Amino acid sequence: MTKVEFIKKIENGSDIMFNVDKMPLVIFTWCENGIGIGEQHKDTPLSYFETANELVENYRVNGIPLADLCDKIVITDYS
């Protein structure tokens, strides 16, 4: 998946569950604080971003921006 394709999925989705680099993540686009992203099944707080592009550019998985990992994303649930 390309960066542009992933951004469009975020902009048009509600809940997105996916794996990247063996890490299960979730995105919620309906949060009051913006678009939330975090690890699935963890009690750690979500990180929030104003736009899908900001999320993809600034959220890091193992120190690597999500933008650089888009080709490794496997969506497991999308609504």
Steps between C-alpha positions, in 0.01 A plus 500: 500500500627846421506794739225675299280188506542465877418868561181460293404192707542703819303795361213274391499251788371491854695220671809347340686204646827410335841345547828656402839349571326236719342772718118502527367856486160668494381835366179673615397793283202608713676610821439845649876566518559423131602180326625252761757228443652246737588139560212253508426333833724736699395732779733771376352833392430569134700756306283762329546688175290765325529348153567164342810641334640621836436156650679317218795741501547526878391173665798269543523122519830388649637848427397495133230738369186316391539673162813291439320176591184529287612221269507265803148583629250214510147615582316241710170686556361815340173678558 
